[in-house]
Amino acid sequence: MTSVNVPKNTEAVLKLLKECARDMRTITYGEIAERCGGSAVGTGYPVGYIRDEICRKHGRPWLSVIAVSGSDMRPGGNYLPDDVQIPEELQEHWWRGMVSQVYAYDWSNVEIEG
């Protein structure tokens, strides 16, 4: 069995994203970096881990979709994993739908496994 290394600051990023979901708001990568440590660019690693290992693997909405770029308040270019293909003209609607699912989900008991 292959284990996935948990990126630095993932626990803090998960806690922050859960708070934002509870408050029904997005948060920029820069804000995540300021509050959890690291750089805005570097937050992609823990956010991606949360998407793949905590959300997708367990059939949860992708908590990562509420992490957005400060320039346009939309998710970063790599928010969709390589194996997920959504036509470009539908991506905005898909993203908004996923954000709604994230806000509706009860994240209170979701933690990093292991």
N, C-alpha and C positions, 0 to 999 in steps of 0.2 A: 504494500500500500504506500502511495506517495503522500508525503506530508507537505503542506504548503507553509512556507515561512510567513509569519505575521509581520507585516511592515511596521517600522517604528511609528509610534504615536497612534496606532490603529484603535486602541481602546479609548483614548481621549476623543478621537474623531467620531467613533461610533456613539459615544455618550452625547457629544455635541449635536450630531445629526438627529439622534432620537429626540433631543430637546427641541430642535427646530421643527421636526415633524409634529410633535405634540402641540407646538405653538402655531402650526400651519404656516411656516415661512421657509423661503429658500435662504441659502447662505453662500457667500462667495468663497472661492478657493483662498483668496487673500485673508478673509475673516477667519477661516478655518486655521490657516497657518499662524495668524496672530494669537489665536486662543489656544492652539494645541502644540505649537512649536513647528519649526521647519519653514520651508518656503512654499509659496502658492503653487509652484510647479510640482514640488515634492509631495503635495497632498494627494496627487493622483494615485499614488501607490496604496495608501490606506483606503482611499475611497474605492478604488478598483477591487481591493481585497473584500471590502464590505459588500460590494455588489455581487461578486462571484461566490465567495465562501459563506457569507452570512445570509444573503438574500436569495440568489438564484438557486443555490444548492438545496435550499429548503422551501422553494416555491413561494417565497415572500415577494411583495413589491420591492422594487429596487430603491432602497433608501438613498442610494448614491445620486439619484436624479435631482435631489434638492440642492446638491452642490453645483454652483453655477459660476460662470465667468463674470468678473466685475464689469467687463466692457459692454456686454449685451444682456446680462442676466439670464443666459441660456447655458445649458450644460456644455462642457468642453467637447472638443472634437473626438475624443476617445470614449465617450460615455456609453456607446454601444459596443459590446464585445464583437470580435471578428465573426463569430458564428450567428449573429443576429443581423438580418438584413431587412430594413424597413425602407420603402421607397422615399426618396427625399421629400416629395410633396406631402407625405403623410407624417414625417418625423415630428413636426410641431404638435400635431394633434395627439400623436402617440405619447410624446413627452408630457403634455398637459394631463392626459389620462393617467399616466403612471404617477405623476405628482399627486393627483387626487387620491389614488389608491394608497400612496405612502401616508398622506394625511389621515386617512380613515383607519389605517392599520394600528393595532395595539402593540407598540414596540416595548412596552414596559419590562417584559421578561426576556427580551432578546439580548444575548451576550455572545462574546467570542467563546467558541468551544475550546476545550482543552485545558 
